[in-house]
Amino acid sequence: MRKLLIPMLAAFFVITAFQNKPEENPLLTEWNTPYNIPPFDKIKAEHFMPAYLEAIKRHTAEIDAIVNNPEKPTFENTILAYDNSGELLEKVSAVFSNIQGTKSNDNIMSLAKELSPLVSRHFNDISLNAGLFNRIKAVYDSKEVSSLNPEQKRLVSEIYKGFERGGANLPESKKSELKIINEEIAALHLAFGQNLISETNNFRLVVDNERDLTGISPSLKYAAAERAKKSNLPGKWVFGLDNPSIIPFLQQSENREQRKQILDAYLNRCNNDNSNDNKEVIKKLISLRLKKARILGFENFAQYQLDDRMAKRPEAVYELMDKLWEPALNSARNELKDMQAIAESEGFKGDLGPEDWRFYFEKSMAKKFNLSDSELRPYFKLENVREGIFYVANQLYGLTFTKLEPVPLPNDETTAFECKDADGSHLGILFMDMFARPGEKRGGAWCGGFRSQTYKNGKRVAPLMIIVGNFTRPTGDEPALLSIDEAETMFHEFGHALAGLLKDVHYSGVGGMTRDFVELPSQIMEHWAFEPQVLKKYAKHYKTGEVIPQELIDKMANSGKYGQGFATTEYLAASLLDMDYHILKAIPADFNVISFEERVLRERGLISQIPPRYRSTYFQHTFTGGYTAGYYSYIWAEVLDSDAYEAFLETGDIFNKTVASKFRKEILERAGQDEAMNLYVNFRGKKPGIEPLLKNRGLK
């Protein structure tokens, strides 16, 4: 439910102490801009405090009007009124969520701490409002429901279940306890994320002797020199913990000690017993989550989280991951043997370490397949990859994307595109903010939005979506040349954006997908990224315009499954760690986060050269609330996306219009209008099997 999910996001929004008059505040006025885009150029930090206060005030008044309505509760005066409430608060929150994720600073981070309890308290008051729940329950239990259409019935059911899951049926004493727990959890989510940002930004590997840069590509060396200049270290080279810096450094640098230094810093973020340490935050979080689950009638927090997802039970999650663990680990061991042999042939003594994996994997790829990252990057200029994703969307759904200028933009590195349907009708706007900005943009890649699709007064409200990345920047005269992983990530996030742009629901409360279903639209897009038919449309050499040669395409195809042992194992290790924290039924007073993590991974036999993708103290997916007991969702959804892509392959046409139309109508457009598995079966005609996933990853 949108209304009850906002508290999870609210921890990222901030307010200030300035008290502008509403009429002076661009957040509180009508946005007379093209497509009603937020007036980014007019919004300042001091506008958010009064905007939030006013938005909360209006939202409270809207809820009070529902509760105090003397008329009998109906779908119209209760369910629909509730679904339509809080529009201003959502507008304000969406704008600041983007600012905090992409243009953060110390002031923004400190302001977030002011807002967290305020917003958490506001939504606690709504979710535990007895008068509101009584009216919702009255509609849920009424005969009126039988006369509603399926989408309306789903809305009633989802709102009712959301309140139940939020504790609306609890006695008052338990409600009071739950309110305190929710506020504490929100504050800890915020603290965890802010500690991670600070710890990531505080580290830099400074190289002052060019001899220590052996193996480093000219473009990476240039970027490191530019970073050094910005750090007032001219004549030196600086590498950071953001992916565009650390990943190629680990792949290229022949200086093993420096590889170890930067990787150790990465793996030990927020585990340094300083002010940014997250171990105590984690201990408090898992304890509070367990208390919350118990109050709501569950044995552990994983049971609570999975109760309304596709998986339903923790056992189902473990069953899937157990099927993959040994095949993945065996593949990883074979990859390690290849790399160890190469290292020894070059005079290396002893066992390889985690700092060696990416370095020797590149050598192994070159030896086995005569293929390297540096050979492929020239064909993956960012703008060309962007044209590739637009091409796929056009071939599948007839969509077109046209660059918009001038329109308000969140920052000067963002571009905007209008998305139109095959019939020329306006579907929405897509913003793209693709480059890393260490110090102000959080790591990773994600898709968000400034406005969700819905209907208002019978008219479709077009969404405003944004894709955010931390990709390789242009260097000198060289444009932004993406790695294969970055190109695939761009297709992935575009899949999320398509889900937002093509959604066609009438009520906000049925506009969301469950956590383990939401990755289907994004992950299925990855399947088209490196299809030869698609590569020949967008993969062109940035200097010559030459289409990627068939020889390179063949090498990519032959090597595509190599490395899946490492990739699958590091992912599963993190997923298992996430689940193991949240199936705990007791948290001892002397609970030690690092000892727990080590035991979990040791007992499962994770080889020492592969750390989990996210170690506990920087595992933002689970400890800031978005993927709590849910990091498994990517592999769960991969069962779906692999099976769904088979529907195209079975026709012999990866752009089969009939299959694409059905996928759009039954999944992308419907979002949360029905149970996720029902939507999938409506599309596919059957439940998915695991075999396509195993084949795609080369694990069978």
N, C-alpha and C positions, 0 to 999 in steps of 0.2 A: 504494500500500500504506500502510495506516495506520501500521504500525510504523516504516516508513522515511521517512514524511513528517513525523513528529514533530520531528526536528531542525530543520526549517525554522521551525516554530512556536516551538520551544524558546527561540529567541533573545529572545522577548518575556517569558519567565517569569523570576521573580526569587526570591532566597533571602536570608535574613538571618543574622546571627551568633548569634542566640539559640538555645539548645539546650534546648528543652522536652522533657519526657518524653513518649513516644508516647501514653500513656494520658491526658495532659492536652491533647492536640492534637486539635481537632475535625476536622482534615483526615485524621486517622488512625483515627478511630472510625467505627462504623456510623452512618449518618445516619438517625436515627429521627425523620424529619420527613415531612410530607405529601408523597407521591410521591417520597420520597428526594431532595428538593431539597437542595442544599448548605446547611448552617446558616450562612448569610452573616453573621448577627448575632453569631455567636460566633468567627468567623475573624478573626485579627489578623495584621499583617505578620510578627510574630515567629514565627508558626506555619509559615511556608513553608520556612525552611531545614531544620528537622528533618523536615518532611514530604517534601521533595524527597530528602534523604539516605536516608530510610527507603524511599521508593518506588524509588529507584535500586537500593538494596541488594536489595530484593525482586525487582525485575525481573531483576537480574543472576543471582540465585539461580534464578529460573525458566528463564533461558536456559541456565545451567550444568546444570540438571537434564535439559534436552533433549539437550545435547551429550554428557553423561556417561551417558545411558541405555544400558545394555548390550544392550538388545533391538534387533532389526532395525528400521530406520527405517520408519514407516508413516504413513499420513495422520493417524491418531489421536494417536500419541505424538510426532509431529514437527510436521506442518503445523498441526493443530488446537491443539496445545500452544503453538506459537509465536503463532498468531492470538489466543489467549486471554491471552497474557502482557502485562504492563505495565499492568494495569487501574488500579492505584493511581496510577501515574505520570500516566496520562491524566486521572484525576479531579483530582489536584492541579494539573496544568498547565492544565486547562480553567478552573478557578476563577481562577487568577492571570492567565491571559490576559485574562479579562474585566476584572479589577481594573486591569491595566496600561493597557488601552485606554480605560477609562471613569472611573477614579479615581486617575490617576497623580499623582505629585509628585516632587520632587527625590530623596527617599529611595528611592522605588520605582525610579526611573531608575538610580540608582547601584547598587542591588542587582542589577539586571538584568545589569550587567557582571560580577558575580561568578558568576552562574549560567551565562552563555553558554558558556564553555569547558568547564565541568563537564558540562553536558547534551550538548553537541556530542561530547565525548570518549566519553561513555557510549554514544551511538548509533553512533558510529564503530566502537567495539569490537564492537557487535552486528553491524552491516552487513558488517564485514570479518572476522568470526569464521569461520575456515576449518572448524572442526569443525561448526559450525551449518550452514554452507552445504553441506558434504559430505552431511549427513543430508537436507537439503532437496533437493539434487540427486538423491540416491538415490531419494527418493520420486518426483520428477519423471520420472526415467528408468525407473521400475519398471512392471511389468505391472499393479500395483494400480490405477493411474490409470484404466485402461480400465473398471474396475468402479464407478467413482465416478459420482455424479450430475453434471449439467452445472455446477451452482454449485460443487461441490467441485472439479471439474476446473479451473474458472476460478480458484479460490482457489490451487490448487497452482501454476498457471501464473503468476499475478500475483505470488505470493511469490517464486518462482524468478526471474522477470524483474526484480523489485525488487532482489534481491541482485546480479544481474548488472549492473544499471545502477549499483548502488552500489559496484562494483569488487571483488566477491567473487572473480572469476576472475583478478585481477591477481597478479603475483609479489609477494612480501613487500616488496621494496624500493619498489615502486610503491604498495603499500597504505600504507606509512609516509608516503610523500609526500602521498598523497591525504588521510590523516587530518589532516595539518598544514594543507593547503589548506582542508578542510572547516571546521576550527576558525577559521581566519582569515576565511573567508567569513561564518560565523555572527556573528563579532564585528563585521564591517563592516556587515552587515545591521542589527545593533542600533545601531551608531554613527550610521548614516544616519537611522534613524527618530528617534533621540533628538535629533540635531541639528535635524531638521525641527520637532519639537515645541517645542524651545527657541526657534528662530528665529520660529516662528509666534506664540508667546506673547509674545515680547519687543517686538513692534511694536504701536503704537497711534496712531491718528490722533486728535489732540485738537483739538476745535473750541471756541473760547472766545467766538465772536461769533455770535449767532443769525442774523445776516444771511447768514452763510456756509452756512446750512442751507436755503436756498431750494430748494424742490422736494421736500424730505425729508418723507415721510408722518408724521403724528402718532405712529403706532405705532413706527416706526423711531426717531424722535426721542426718544420715551419710553425705548426700550430703550437708546439711547446715553447718555441722562442717568443711567439706573440703573447702567450700566457705569461711568460717570464717578464716581458716588458710591462704588462699590466700590473704585475706584482712588484714593480720597481726593481727588477733584477735583470737589467739589460746585459746581453752577452751570455746569458745562461739559458737553461731549458727547464721548464716546469711541467710536470705531469700530475694529473689529479685522479680522483676516484670516480669521476663520471665515465660512463661507458665509452664515449668516443675517444677518451684518453687512455684509460687503463686496459681495455680489451686489446687494441692494436699493440700497445706496449708489451703486454704479455705474449702476444703472438710473435713479435719481431725482435725484441731486445735480446742480444746475446750475453748481456750482463746478468748472470743468474742471481747474484746477490741483490741487485736492484729489482729484479722480478719478484724475488722473495719479499723484499721490503715493502713494495707497493701492494702485493697481494695480502700480506699479513695485516697491513693497515686496513685494507678493504674488509677482510674477514673478521677483524676485531673492532669494527665500528661499534661504538656504544658499549664496549666491553673493556674499558680502560680505567675503571674505578675513579672516574672524574665526574664533573658536574653533568656531563652528557651520558652517563652510564644508564643503560636501560634494564639491567637485571632486576632491580627492585620494582621497577614499573611493571615488568612482566609478571613477577610473583604476585603483586597486588591485583593485576588484571585477571589472571586466571582464577584467583581466589574469589574475586567479586563476581566474575562470570558464573562460577560454580554456585555461589550463593543465589544469584538471580535464577539460575536454572532450577534449583531446589524449590525456591519460592513458587515458581510457576509449574511445579509438579513433575520435573524431569530429574533423572539420576545424575546427568552430567550436561555440560553445556553443548556438546556435540549433538546429543539427542534433541535438545531444544532447537538448535540451528537447522538441523536436517529435517525436522518434522514437516516443514512446508516446502521442501525442495523435491526434486526428482528422486534423489537417492533415498529419502525417507528415514533411513537408519544408518548408523555408523558401520554396521556389519556389511552393508552393501558397498560402502566406499572401500573398506579394507579388502573385500573380495575382489574388486576390480584391480586395486593396486597390487595385491598379491599375485595375480595372474601375470602382471607385467614385470615385477621386481626381478625375479631370477633370470628371465630372458634378457632384460636390460643389463643386469650385472654381468652376465656371461659375455655379452657383446662388448661391454666396457673393458673387461679383462683382456679380451682379444685385441682391442685397440691399444691397451697399455703394452701388450707384448710387442706390437709393431713399433711403438715409440721407443720402448726400452732397447730394442735391437738397433734402431738407428742411433740412439744416444751412445750405446756401447761401441758402435762402429766408428764413432767420432772421438772415442777415448774417454767417455764419461764412465766414472766408477760409482758403484752403489746403485740404490734404487732412486727412481725419479720421485719428485715431490709434487705437490699441487701447483707450485710455481712453474713447473716444467710442462704441464699438460698442453696448454695452448701452443707453446713454442714448438714442441715436438710433434704435435698434431699437424701443424702446418707443414713440417718436413715430411711427415708420413703421407699427407695428401699429395704433396708434390711428387713423392716417390711412387706411390701406388697409382695415381691418376694423372700425373703430370699437370697438376692444377694448383693454382695459388690464389689467395685473396687479391693480391696486387694485379693479377692477370684479369680478374673479373671486374674489379671496381670501375675501370674506365667506361664500361658499358651500362653502368647503373647510376647515371647522373640523376640527382633527385628529381629534377623537373621531368625527366623521361619516365621515371618510375611513376610519377604522378599521372602522366598521360596513360601509362599502362593500366592503372586502376580505373581511370575514367573509361578507357576502352572496354574493359571487362564489364563495367556497369552498363555501358551502352549496348554491348552484344547480348547481355543477359536480359536487361529490362527496358532497353530503349532510352535510357537516361542520357542527358547531356549536362555538361558543367561549363559554365561561362564565367571567366574572371570578372570580378566587379571592381570598378574604380570610378570615382572615389566613394568609399563608404567608411563609416567609423570602424576602426580596428582596435583590438585589445592592446597591440603594441606594433612597433614599426617593422617587426619581422614576420608578421602574420599576413597571409593572403586570404581573400574571400572569393567564393564561387557560388553562383546561383545554380541550383539543381532544378532541371525541368523534366517532366515526364515525357513519354513518347509522343503524347498528343500536344506537347508544348505548354502544358499547364505548370504553374509554379509549385514545386514541392517543398523547397526550403533553401537555407543558406548553409554552406560548409566553409568554416574557417580552418586554416592549417598553420600551425606554429611549430616548426619542425626542428629548430636547432638548439643545441645545449647552451645554457647560460649558467655556468657554475656560479653559485652564490645567490642566485635569485629564482631559478627554476628547479623544482624537485626532480629527482631522477626518474627514469623509466619513460614509458609512452602510455598514453591513455586517450580515451574519447569522452568528451563531456558535452555540455550544451548550455545555452543561455535561455532556451525556451523549448519545451517539449510539445510534440504534436498532440492536439486534442480538438474538440469542437466547442465553439462558443456561439450561442444564439443561432445554432444550426449551420454555422460556417466553419470550415476547417481552419484551424490555427496552424500555420506552417512552422516547423521547427527551425531552430538555429543551433547547428551542431559545430563542434570544434574538435579537431585532432591535434594532440600535442605530442611532440617527440623530443628526443635528445640525440639527434643524429649528427653525423660528421659535417662540420662547417666547410664552406669554401676556404681554400688556402692559397693566398697569393693570386695568381692568374688561373688557378685550377678551381673549377666549380665543385659543389658538394657531390662527392662520389661515394655512394653507399656500399656498405658490405652486403653480402647476401642476406645476413640476418636482419640488417636494417631494412632492406627492401621487403623482406617477408613481413616484418613488423608493420611497415606502411600499409601493406595489403590487409593485415589483420585489423588495424585500427579503422581502416576505411570500411571494413565489414560492419563494425559497430556503428559507424556513421550512417551507413546504408540502412541499418535496422531502424535508426532514429528518423531518417528522412522518409522511409517508405511506410512507417507505422501509420495505421489508419483506424484508430480507436476513438470512440465517442466520449470516453470518460477517463480521466487521469488515473483513477484507481485501478484500471486494468491495463495500464500502459507499460508496466514493467514485466520483465522476464525473471524467473527464479535464477539464483546465482549459478546453478549448474546447468542452466539452459542458455544463459545470456551469451556464452562464448561460442555457441553454434554459428551465429551469423558472421562472427569475426573469423573463426578458424576455417570455415568453409572457403572463405575468400583466398586463404593462403594456397589452396590447391591450384588456383589459376596462375599464381605468380610466376612459376617457372615452366609452364606448359610451352613447348616449342612454338605453337601457334601464337601464343601471347608474347613470348620473348621477341619474336621477329617483328612485332609491332612497336615495342618500346625500348628494347635493349640495344641502344646505338652508341657507338664510340663517341665520346664527347668532343674529340678533336676532328675526326674525319666524317662522322655521321654514318659510318659503316655499321650495318646491321650485324649483330653478334653472329659469328660464323657457326656453321653446323658442328664443326669440330668441338668448339667450346660447349655448345648445347649438349652434345653427346657426353663430354666429360662431366658436365654438371649432373646429367642423368645417371651416369655410372657411379658417381661419387655421392649421390644424394642421400643414401642411407648410411654412409660411413660417418661415424661420429654420433650416431643415434644412441649408442650405448652410454656414452658420457651424458648426452643431453637428457635422455630419459631417466637415467639414474640420479642425476643431480636434482631434476624436477621432482621425482618420486620421493627422494630423501626429504626434501622440504615439505612435501604434501603429508608424508607420514609424521613428520615432526609436528606440524600444525594439528593433525588429528590427535596425536598422542597427548598433547597438552590438554586437549579439551574433552577427552574421555575420562580424565582423572575424576575420581569420586571423593577425593580428599587431598588437601594441600597441606603437608606437614609444615610446622613452624620453621624448620631448618631447611626448607626446600631450596635447592641450589640449581639455578637455571642451567649453568654450563655443565654440571655433572649430569643432569637429566638429559640434556642434548647428547652428550657423549655416550651415555648408556643406550639411548634409543638407537643411535646410528651404529654403535658397535654391535649390539645384539642382532641387528639386521644384516651385518656383514658388509657395510659400505667400505669400499677400499679407500685407503688413506689418501690417495691422490685426488679423490673427488670429494670436495666439501659439498654440503647441500647448497642449492642455489641461493637460499636465504638462511643464514644462521639466525638464531633466535633474536639476538639483540638488534638486528637491523631488518627483521622480517615484518616489514610494514604491512604487507597484505593481511596478515592475521592479527597484528597487534595495534593497528589503527582502525580495525573494525570492518573493512570492506569484504575481506575473504576469510573471516574467522571461521574455523572448522569448514573451510570452503576452498582452500587452495587446490584441492583435488579436482575442482570444477573444470579446469583446463583439460585434463585427461578424460574426465567424464564426458565433456562436450566433444572431445576428439573421437570418441566412439560414435557419436551422432554425426559429426561432420564427415568422417571417413565413409560412413555408410551412406550419408546423403549425397556425397560426390559420386559414389558408385551409381546413383540413379542417373547421373549424366553420362557416365562412362558406358553404362549398359545400352545406351541409345547410339553409341558411336559418335556422339556430337557433344563436346564439352559446353556448347552454348545452346543446347536444345531448348527451344522456346517454350515447349509444353512443360517440361520439367521446371524451367526457371519460373514460369508463371505460377505453377503450383506452389513452389517454394515461397514465392513472394506472397501469394494469397493466403496460404495456410500457416506460415510462420512469421515472416517479416511484418506483414500488415496486422496480424492479429495479436502479436506480443503476448499479453497476459489474459486474453479473453477466455482461455480454457486451461486445463491442466497441461503442462508441457508435453507429457508423453502423448496425450490425445492429439495435440497439434502436430506432433511429429508423425504419428501413425496416419493422421489425415493426409499428410504430405506423401509419406513413403508407402503406405499400405501395409506396413508391418513394423514391429519393433526392431531396433538396430542390433546387430551382432558385433562381436569384438574382432572378427577376422579381418575386415578392411583396415582397422587400426594397426594390427600386428604386421600386415603386409606393407603398409605405408612406412612404418618405422623399421622395417627389415628385421623384426624380432621373432619371426616365425620360422 
